[in-house]
């Protein structure tokens, strides 16, 4: 059993309390490689934003779940060194399991140093979702690990999570779910979705802020989470398509609507597809324009720089989390 505290991580409890009172969201960024991890940590340090570093089941398998916390620990050490050099405050870092599929994997992550976990029982019957989520909460809370549950199901594809249609969260069930399970935060379905194709062409892209308001009435001052909240920037869709991709119908969540949600009870916004899109578009451009590049440090270093600027802007414009340390 390795405590997350020994690795310099924090759980989400204090961060969400501060976000709720401050009217902003803590960014929750998925990472897929070392350069992406560096970009997130350095961007959040520079913008003085707390950050939730997210790893999905497939990301854990890609690296080795038991080793992953140690890799992130290295990023925390890097952050502290850079903070000292630039005379900045070190930022709080959460290591979070995204879409934990079952109790076994959640337990493994808690035991290996994760400070926060999500148990995704959204596809189960309500009573089964409650039972599974409570089981995770009972175990996690013994070690100070915070737990995110989910009610309602998002459409789209994210690694092993696949759903054809969205099932909006029923506001009438949220208070009962929170009471029965003891979760620390709740992911809801209000129109966001996984992947880069979130809305059909010709349809006005929007999220159901009305449902969010009803949820807030049922569980006031409780941390709400939005999954599938990438905005799929037109600039990078166009750049990817210019250099051979086929993402013509890629449409994301409008940033202004996310900012409204972040000013309410949404205090965690998940971003994954944006970073994948930007990485792919940047690499396609580099390889198309430079036929002789062979050093991964050259092209991955450039991707890291582009991602860093993206995360800084996202913290300021969408999350409102800059200068919150």
Backbone torsions as a table, in degrees:
resi	resn	phi	psi	omega
1	UNK	NA	119.7	179.0
2	UNK	-113.4	118.6	179.2
3	UNK	-73.6	136.1	178.1
4	UNK	-60.2	-25.6	-178.7
5	UNK	-64.6	-32.1	178.6
6	UNK	-68.6	-20.7	179.7
7	UNK	-96.5	2.1	176.2
8	UNK	84.4	15.9	179.0
9	UNK	-92.0	165.6	172.8
10	UNK	-127.1	161.3	173.0
11	UNK	-88.7	-175.9	-172.0
12	UNK	-90.7	-9.3	-168.8
13	UNK	-56.8	-56.1	-177.8
14	UNK	-68.0	-35.0	-179.4
15	UNK	-64.6	-42.6	-178.8
16	UNK	-70.5	-36.6	178.0
17	UNK	-61.4	-42.9	179.2
18	UNK	-68.7	-39.0	179.8
19	UNK	-65.5	-40.7	179.4
20	UNK	-62.0	-42.9	-179.3
21	UNK	-75.1	-24.9	-176.9
22	UNK	-95.2	-8.0	178.2
23	UNK	71.0	41.9	177.0
24	UNK	-143.3	172.5	178.6
25	UNK	-116.8	143.6	173.5
26	UNK	-81.6	126.4	179.8
27	UNK	-68.1	136.5	176.8
28	UNK	-120.6	100.9	-174.1
29	UNK	-106.2	127.9	171.7
30	UNK	-79.1	145.2	177.0
31	UNK	-126.9	149.3	-175.3
32	UNK	-122.3	-14.7	178.4
33	UNK	-156.0	178.3	-176.0
34	UNK	-62.1	-43.0	-178.2
35	UNK	-64.0	-39.8	177.4
36	UNK	-64.7	-40.4	177.7
37	UNK	-63.2	-45.0	178.5
38	UNK	-61.8	-42.5	-179.0
39	UNK	-60.6	-43.9	-179.4
40	UNK	-63.3	-50.9	-175.2
41	UNK	-64.6	-44.1	-179.0
42	UNK	-68.1	-38.1	178.9
43	UNK	-65.1	-42.3	-178.9
44	UNK	-72.1	-33.0	174.7
45	UNK	-64.6	-48.2	-177.9
46	UNK	-63.0	-37.6	179.8
47	UNK	-90.1	1.1	178.4
48	UNK	54.4	53.4	179.4
49	UNK	-117.7	138.2	169.1
50	UNK	-64.4	161.0	-177.5
51	UNK	-147.7	145.7	172.4
52	UNK	-111.0	115.9	177.7
53	UNK	-92.1	121.5	-172.4
54	UNK	-110.0	137.2	173.9
55	UNK	-128.4	127.5	178.2
56	UNK	-85.4	176.2	177.5
57	UNK	-57.3	-44.9	-177.8
58	UNK	-68.6	-33.2	176.7
59	UNK	-66.9	-40.6	177.4
60	UNK	-62.6	-42.3	179.3
61	UNK	-68.2	-33.6	-179.0
62	UNK	-64.2	-38.8	-177.2
63	UNK	-95.7	-39.5	-168.7
64	UNK	110.3	107.0	-171.8
65	UNK	-53.9	-36.6	-177.5
66	UNK	-73.4	-22.1	-179.0
67	UNK	-92.3	-27.4	-173.8
68	UNK	-52.6	-44.1	178.4
69	UNK	-59.0	-31.9	179.9
70	UNK	-71.7	-34.4	176.0
71	UNK	-65.8	-41.7	178.4
72	UNK	-68.3	-34.1	175.6
73	UNK	-57.7	-38.3	176.8
74	UNK	-62.3	-38.2	178.1
75	UNK	-67.3	-34.8	177.3
76	UNK	-66.0	-42.0	177.2
77	UNK	-62.4	-41.5	176.8
78	UNK	-60.5	-44.3	-179.9
79	UNK	-60.1	-43.6	-178.9
80	UNK	-66.2	-36.8	177.8
81	UNK	-66.1	-46.6	179.5
82	UNK	-64.5	-38.7	178.7
83	UNK	-60.0	-41.7	179.8
84	UNK	-66.2	-41.8	-179.5
85	UNK	-64.7	-39.9	-176.3
86	UNK	-95.5	3.1	178.7
87	UNK	58.3	47.7	176.5
88	UNK	-112.6	158.6	176.4
89	UNK	-75.2	133.3	172.6
90	UNK	-58.9	144.5	-177.3
91	UNK	-98.7	149.2	174.9
92	UNK	-72.5	136.2	-177.3
93	UNK	-124.6	127.7	175.3
94	UNK	-106.8	134.5	171.0
95	UNK	-105.2	116.8	-168.5
96	UNK	-122.9	134.6	171.8
97	UNK	-83.6	121.9	-178.6
98	UNK	-96.6	128.5	178.8
99	UNK	55.1	52.6	173.5
100	UNK	-59.2	125.6	-171.7
101	UNK	-83.7	-23.9	-176.0
102	UNK	-159.4	170.0	-177.2
103	UNK	-63.0	-38.4	-177.1
104	UNK	-57.4	-49.2	-177.8
105	UNK	-70.1	-38.8	178.2
106	UNK	-60.0	-45.4	179.0
107	UNK	-60.6	-42.7	178.9
108	UNK	-60.2	-41.4	-179.4
109	UNK	-68.2	-42.3	177.6
110	UNK	-61.1	-44.2	-177.6
111	UNK	-68.0	-23.0	-176.9
112	UNK	-98.7	-0.3	172.6
113	UNK	121.8	6.4	174.3
114	UNK	-70.6	143.3	-179.0
115	UNK	-101.0	-9.0	-178.9
116	UNK	-152.7	144.5	179.6
117	UNK	-139.2	151.0	170.8
118	UNK	-112.9	132.0	170.5
119	UNK	-108.4	119.7	-175.0
120	UNK	-100.8	94.8	175.7
121	UNK	-107.1	21.5	-173.3
122	UNK	-64.4	-23.7	-179.3
123	UNK	-88.2	-5.4	-178.7
124	UNK	-86.3	167.3	169.9
125	UNK	-63.8	152.5	-173.3
126	UNK	-53.0	-48.8	-176.6
127	UNK	-64.7	-33.8	179.2
128	UNK	-73.1	-36.8	175.7
129	UNK	-62.0	-44.6	178.5
130	UNK	-60.2	-47.2	-177.2
131	UNK	-63.2	-45.8	-179.4
132	UNK	-65.9	-44.7	-178.7
133	UNK	-63.2	-42.6	179.2
134	UNK	-64.0	-38.2	178.4
135	UNK	-60.8	-42.7	178.3
136	UNK	-66.6	-44.0	179.9
137	UNK	-59.8	-45.3	-178.6
138	UNK	-59.2	-39.2	179.5
139	UNK	-76.1	-47.0	-175.0
140	UNK	-62.9	-42.3	-175.5
141	UNK	-66.4	-21.7	176.2
142	UNK	-63.8	-23.9	-176.5
143	UNK	-115.4	13.0	177.3
144	UNK	75.9	15.0	179.5
145	UNK	-88.9	133.6	-179.9
146	UNK	-89.1	154.2	-172.6
147	UNK	-126.7	134.3	173.8
148	UNK	-109.1	127.8	174.9
149	UNK	-107.1	178.8	179.1
150	UNK	-143.2	137.2	173.0
151	UNK	-126.6	129.3	-173.0
152	UNK	91.9	154.1	-175.0
153	UNK	-125.5	135.0	179.9
154	UNK	-90.1	141.3	173.6
155	UNK	-75.5	165.4	174.8
156	UNK	106.3	-175.0	-176.7
157	UNK	-126.5	127.5	172.5
158	UNK	-140.2	101.8	-176.5
159	UNK	56.1	-114.5	-177.9
160	UNK	-90.7	-1.8	-178.6
161	UNK	-93.1	116.0	-176.1
162	UNK	-133.8	129.8	174.5
163	UNK	-149.7	135.2	-177.5
164	UNK	-77.8	-37.6	-176.1
165	UNK	-128.4	149.5	175.7
166	UNK	-79.3	142.8	173.1
167	UNK	-118.2	101.3	-175.8
168	UNK	-59.9	144.6	176.8
169	UNK	-65.5	132.6	176.9
170	UNK	-85.4	112.3	-178.3
171	UNK	-56.1	-26.1	-177.0
172	UNK	-71.6	-13.9	-176.6
173	UNK	-101.1	-12.7	-169.0
174	UNK	-68.4	-41.0	-178.1
175	UNK	-64.0	-42.1	178.4
176	UNK	-63.4	-42.7	-178.7
177	UNK	-63.0	-47.3	-179.6
178	UNK	-62.1	-43.0	-179.5
179	UNK	-64.8	-44.6	-176.0
180	UNK	-72.3	-32.6	-173.8
181	UNK	-96.7	-32.2	-176.1
182	UNK	78.0	21.0	-179.3
183	UNK	-63.7	155.8	-179.3
184	UNK	-92.1	-21.8	177.2
185	UNK	-153.9	161.1	-175.2
186	UNK	-133.5	121.2	173.4
187	UNK	-81.9	133.2	-177.6
188	UNK	-124.5	160.5	178.1
189	UNK	-109.3	110.7	-179.8
190	UNK	-132.4	23.4	175.2
191	UNK	119.6	-10.1	172.7
192	UNK	-75.6	166.2	178.9
193	UNK	-156.6	161.3	-178.7
194	UNK	-79.2	155.1	177.2
195	UNK	89.3	-174.7	-177.2
196	UNK	-97.8	-7.5	179.4
197	UNK	-108.1	78.7	-173.3
198	UNK	-88.8	-27.7	-178.7
199	UNK	-136.5	152.0	178.2
200	UNK	-77.8	142.9	176.8
201	UNK	-56.4	138.1	179.8
202	UNK	91.2	-11.4	178.1
203	UNK	-99.0	134.3	179.0
204	UNK	-65.8	112.6	-177.5
205	UNK	-68.7	125.7	179.3
206	UNK	-157.5	155.5	173.7
207	UNK	-108.6	157.8	-173.6
208	UNK	-85.2	79.9	177.8
209	UNK	-65.0	-22.8	177.1
210	UNK	-67.4	-39.1	176.8
211	UNK	-67.1	-39.6	177.8
212	UNK	-57.5	-43.6	179.9
213	UNK	-62.7	-39.4	178.9
214	UNK	-66.9	-38.4	176.8
215	UNK	-62.8	-43.4	-179.9
216	UNK	-61.5	-34.0	179.1
217	UNK	-66.5	-34.6	-177.7
218	UNK	-77.9	-34.8	179.9
219	UNK	-132.1	72.3	-178.0
220	UNK	-61.7	142.7	178.1
221	UNK	58.7	32.6	177.1
222	UNK	-112.0	136.6	-176.1
223	UNK	-65.5	121.1	178.6
224	UNK	-107.3	145.0	-176.6
225	UNK	-121.0	138.8	173.2
226	UNK	-112.4	119.8	172.3
227	UNK	-92.6	165.3	174.1
228	UNK	59.7	40.7	-172.1
229	UNK	-106.2	22.0	175.9
230	UNK	-67.9	146.3	-177.8
231	UNK	-96.0	-7.7	176.1
232	UNK	48.9	68.9	-174.8
233	UNK	-54.7	131.2	-179.1
234	UNK	-57.3	-36.0	-178.7
235	UNK	-55.9	-44.5	-175.6
236	UNK	-83.2	-27.2	171.6
237	UNK	-62.8	-46.1	179.1
238	UNK	-62.9	-40.4	-179.7
239	UNK	-67.3	-41.6	178.4
240	UNK	-63.5	-43.6	-180.0
241	UNK	-66.2	-36.8	179.5
242	UNK	-59.1	-33.3	-176.5
243	UNK	-108.5	32.0	166.8
244	UNK	110.1	-5.2	179.6
245	UNK	-78.8	169.8	177.2
246	UNK	-130.1	75.8	-177.1
247	UNK	-121.2	36.4	-174.5
248	UNK	-56.9	-37.4	-174.7
249	UNK	-96.6	14.5	-178.8
250	UNK	-73.4	121.3	-178.7
251	UNK	-138.4	133.0	-177.8
252	UNK	-111.3	-170.5	-178.4
253	UNK	-86.0	128.1	179.5
254	UNK	-57.2	133.1	-176.3
255	UNK	-64.7	-33.7	-178.5
256	UNK	-65.9	-33.5	177.6
257	UNK	-70.8	-36.0	176.6
258	UNK	-65.2	-37.2	179.9
259	UNK	-66.1	-37.0	176.2
260	UNK	-62.0	-45.6	179.9
261	UNK	-62.7	-39.0	179.7
262	UNK	-67.1	-23.3	177.5
263	UNK	-82.3	-6.3	179.7
264	UNK	-105.9	-127.5	-176.0
265	UNK	-93.5	-4.9	178.6
266	UNK	-75.8	111.6	-177.9
267	UNK	-119.3	12.1	172.4
268	UNK	-147.1	122.0	178.2
269	UNK	-121.2	124.1	-176.2
270	UNK	-90.0	131.7	178.3
271	UNK	-129.2	122.0	178.2
272	UNK	-137.0	-54.0	-175.4
273	UNK	-59.8	-34.3	179.2
274	UNK	-58.6	-45.7	-177.5
275	UNK	-67.9	-35.2	177.3
276	UNK	-66.4	-44.0	178.7
277	UNK	-60.8	-47.7	-177.7
278	UNK	-64.3	-41.0	177.7
279	UNK	-60.7	-47.6	-178.1
280	UNK	-65.3	-45.4	-179.1
281	UNK	-63.0	-42.1	-178.9
282	UNK	-66.4	-42.3	179.4
283	UNK	-66.8	-41.0	178.3
284	UNK	-59.6	-42.8	-180.0
285	UNK	-64.4	-45.6	-179.1
286	UNK	-61.0	-47.7	-176.8
287	UNK	-69.3	-30.4	178.8
288	UNK	-73.0	-35.2	-174.4
289	UNK	-93.3	-18.7	-179.2
290	UNK	-130.5	97.6	-175.1
291	UNK	-79.1	-6.4	-175.3
292	UNK	-107.9	-6.9	-177.3
293	UNK	-67.7	129.8	179.4
294	UNK	-132.2	-11.8	-176.5
295	UNK	-87.8	112.7	-179.5
296	UNK	-56.6	-28.3	-179.5
297	UNK	-66.5	-28.5	178.9
298	UNK	-70.4	-53.4	-174.3
299	UNK	-79.7	-33.5	177.1
300	UNK	-73.8	-30.0	174.7
301	UNK	-65.4	-37.5	177.2
302	UNK	-67.8	-40.1	176.0
303	UNK	-59.4	-43.8	179.0
304	UNK	-58.1	-42.1	-179.4
305	UNK	-66.1	-40.8	179.5
306	UNK	-66.2	-43.7	178.7
307	UNK	-62.8	-40.4	-179.7
308	UNK	-57.8	-46.3	179.7
309	UNK	-65.5	-37.0	177.5
310	UNK	-61.4	-47.2	-178.7
311	UNK	-64.9	-38.8	177.7
312	UNK	-59.9	-47.1	179.5
313	UNK	-65.5	-39.1	179.9
314	UNK	-63.3	-40.6	178.9
315	UNK	-62.0	-40.2	-176.1
316	UNK	-78.5	-45.4	-170.5
317	UNK	-86.0	-38.9	-173.5
318	UNK	-102.1	-52.5	-175.2
319	UNK	-74.8	-38.1	-171.6
320	UNK	71.3	23.0	-173.1
321	UNK	-94.9	-2.3	-179.1
322	UNK	-68.9	147.0	179.9
323	UNK	57.0	40.3	179.1
324	UNK	-115.0	12.3	-179.1
325	UNK	-85.6	NA	NA
